[in-house]
Structure formats: structure tokens, C-alpha cells
């Protein structure tokens, strides 16, 4: 089986690659550059693999001809699309770029498959950011009301998936993924920002941590737990939409306390709140309702927030 993973060097691509290699499947990855040493180092840290099983391509997914040629030559059995901008904050700074890249990458992949008359099982990484504000856990049937350039682009694709599924009888799936973190997250994401700042406080290099809120609630999971869900969804014959999350909400305060506790510090002594850091119209609570995926595949997350935080800290400290 040929598995094509776009955005392979991100945390989702990394964990999925590890999962597929354990099953002796071939992995073909698309990356924006030719520097893959960090990816293979992280892969080795998860498990010992023969890197020959991973074939890397430097393809510009915004170029239709390059994507067409790749699909034509490779003829993959599965496509997992994790590529494109992933920061909601950055999407406000560069809205046109964000929407263009997310839309164009997906459309080029779809165009290449249709033109080549090849319809591999397809997984599209959708986002909980697409949902309208709600006080209840969010399911596949919840209302969508995207309010950021990132979320709008993701929603447009999500809406197109059902049309493609019906028109071509295509096993194309949308995984509506809620917040998921890991030790491989880059430093611009909240969990790593908090860890880096608290580490500096412990080392005497800083005196305080400032966050936009302590009361905002999010459904945080460990990215590695999502891998089996993504695999099960894509390898099923139905083609469907699934919410992927833990169903457990935690406050930013809980996250902050866990990090400070690890470094044996009292968070109250060092933490400030500045509401200006919050993005406009940020929902107070975003929690998944993963009943559908549990009923279908009996899948649920296994790693709680404290375990996730500890993994991230230990990796950052080189432990």
C-alpha cells in the first residue's frame, strides 16, 4: 500500500508515518523543503525505523502541474492531507495567503486525482475552528460558523467533501480535529510558549508569564492518540465526517498549573492576564463530542492533559 502524506514533517504526519511503518507500509511524504534531518531524528525518537521506507518529495503543492505529475507517477492508495497553514493567529495577519494555500493545495490534489481517474482513500484534516460558539460539546451535526480566515478556508473544503463523495462515489473523509499537542509542536503554539516561559522563570531568565485568559476552556489531546483515529477513518469503506477529540474540557489555568507544578513553582506568583492577547470573538469553550467515532471504531484518546504536558516538557529538556 502506498501512503502519500502531505505536510509529513508536522506532528500529525510524523505520528502517522511512525504508525504506518510499524505495519510495514510504504510512506511517501511531501515537504516544502529538502531539509529533513529533524523529521528523521524525531521519527527515530518515536521508534527505530528503516528510513528507506520513507520516500520524501520536494513538491510545491500550490503548483497544479507538479501535483498532477506526482499523483500520475505515484498512483497512491491513500492520501492524508495535513498540508497548509495551521495557525489561526497567523491567518489574521496573512488572510489571503492562508486561504489561498489551504484552498489551492486541496483543490490541486483533488484535480490531480480526478484527471488521472484515480480515487485513493482520502483524509482531509479539518478543524474544530469551523464551529459556531456553543455551550455544549460539538458533534458532526453542530452548527458551523467560521470566523477566521483559517477556519473559513477549512470550512469551504469540508463543505466540498460531501459533494465530491457523492459525485464520484469517493472514499473521502473529513476529520474534524480538536486541539492536539505533542512534544513535536513548534514554539509558536500555546503549550510550548508556556513551557518555554516557565522554564526561563525557573532558570532566572524571566520573571513572569502573561496569558490572554486563564478561564478559556479547550479540548486538549495528545497528537499521537489521533493517529489511530485518522488511520481507522481513512481505511474504512464508508467515507464520512468524524469529530476527533477527547470530550474533556480543561481551562488554560489547568494547563498553566501543570507546567508550573512540574518546575516546582506556584503559578499564582508569576502569572499575569492580559485580555489584549486574545483574538477577537474567541469562544469561551470548545469541547468535542466524539460519540460517533467511538460508536463506529471504539476509538478514544488514551493520554490525559498532564501526561501530554509532561511529554512536552521532558522532550524540551532532553530527558
C-alpha positions, 0 to 999 in steps of 0.5 A, spaced: 500 500 500 502 506 498 501 512 503 502 519 500 502 524 506 502 531 505 505 536 510 509 529 513 514 533 517 508 536 522 506 532 528 500 529 525 504 526 519 510 524 523 505 520 528 502 517 522 508 515 518 511 512 525 504 508 525 504 506 518 511 503 518 510 499 524 505 495 519 510 495 514 507 500 509 510 504 504 510 512 506 511 517 501 511 524 504 511 531 501 515 537 504 516 544 502 523 543 503 529 538 502 531 539 509 529 533 513 534 531 518 529 533 524 523 529 521 528 523 521 531 524 528 524 525 531 521 519 527 527 515 530 525 518 537 518 515 536 521 508 534 527 505 530 525 505 523 528 503 516 528 510 513 528 507 506 521 506 507 520 513 507 520 516 500 520 524 501 518 529 495 520 536 494 513 538 491 510 545 491 503 543 492 500 550 490 503 548 483 497 544 479 502 541 474 507 538 479 501 535 483 498 532 477 505 529 475 506 526 482 499 523 483 500 520 475 507 517 477 505 515 484 498 512 483 497 512 491 492 508 495 491 513 500 492 520 501 492 524 508 492 531 507 495 535 513 498 540 508 497 548 509 497 553 514 495 551 521 495 557 525 489 561 526 493 567 529 497 567 523 491 567 518 489 574 521 495 577 519 496 573 512 488 572 510 489 571 503 495 567 503 492 562 508 486 561 504 489 561 498 494 555 500 489 551 504 484 552 498 489 551 492 493 545 495 486 541 496 483 543 490 490 541 486 490 534 489 483 533 488 484 535 480 490 531 480 486 525 482 480 526 478 484 527 471 488 521 472 481 517 474 484 515 480 480 515 487 485 513 493 482 513 500 482 520 502 483 524 509 482 531 509 484 534 516 479 539 518 478 543 524 474 544 530 475 552 528 469 551 523 464 551 529 459 556 531 460 558 539 456 553 543 455 551 550 455 544 549 460 539 546 460 539 538 458 533 534 458 532 526 451 535 526 453 542 530 452 548 527 458 551 523 460 558 523 467 560 521 470 566 523 477 566 521 480 566 515 483 559 517 477 556 519 473 559 513 478 556 508 477 549 512 470 550 512 469 551 504 473 544 503 469 540 508 463 543 505 466 540 498 467 533 501 460 531 501 459 533 494 465 530 491 463 523 495 457 523 492 459 525 485 464 520 484 462 515 489 469 517 493 472 514 499 473 521 502 473 523 509 473 529 513 476 529 520 474 534 524 480 535 529 480 538 536 486 541 539 492 536 539 499 537 542 505 533 542 512 534 544 513 535 536 509 542 536 513 548 534 514 554 539 509 558 536 503 554 539 500 555 546 503 549 550 510 550 548 510 558 549 508 556 556 513 551 557 518 555 554 516 561 559 516 557 565 522 554 564 526 561 563 522 563 570 525 557 573 532 558 570 532 566 572 531 568 565 524 571 566 520 573 571 513 572 569 508 569 564 502 573 561 496 569 558 490 572 554 485 568 559 486 563 564 478 561 564 478 559 556 476 552 556 479 547 550 479 540 548 486 538 549 489 531 546 495 528 545 497 528 537 499 521 537 492 518 540 489 521 533 493 517 529 489 511 530 483 515 529 485 518 522 488 511 520 481 507 522 477 513 518 481 513 512 481 505 511 474 504 512 469 503 506 464 508 508 467 515 507 464 520 512 465 526 517 468 524 524 469 529 530 476 527 533 477 529 540 477 527 547 470 530 550 474 533 556 474 540 557 480 543 561 481 551 562 488 554 560 489 555 568 489 547 568 494 547 563 498 553 566 498 549 573 501 543 570 507 546 567 508 550 573 507 544 578 512 540 574 518 546 575 516 546 582 513 553 582 506 556 584 503 559 578 499 564 582 506 568 583 508 569 576 502 569 572 499 575 569 492 576 564 492 580 559 485 580 555 489 584 549 492 577 547 486 574 545 483 574 538 477 577 537 470 573 538 474 567 541 469 562 544 469 561 551 469 553 550 470 548 545 469 541 547 468 535 542 463 530 542 466 524 539 460 519 540 460 517 533 467 515 532 467 511 538 460 508 536 463 506 529 471 504 531 471 504 539 476 509 538 478 514 544 484 518 546 488 514 551 493 520 554 490 525 559 492 533 559 498 532 564 501 526 561 501 530 554 504 536 558 509 532 561 511 529 554 512 536 552 516 538 557 521 532 558 522 532 550 524 540 551 529 538 556 532 532 553 530 527 558 
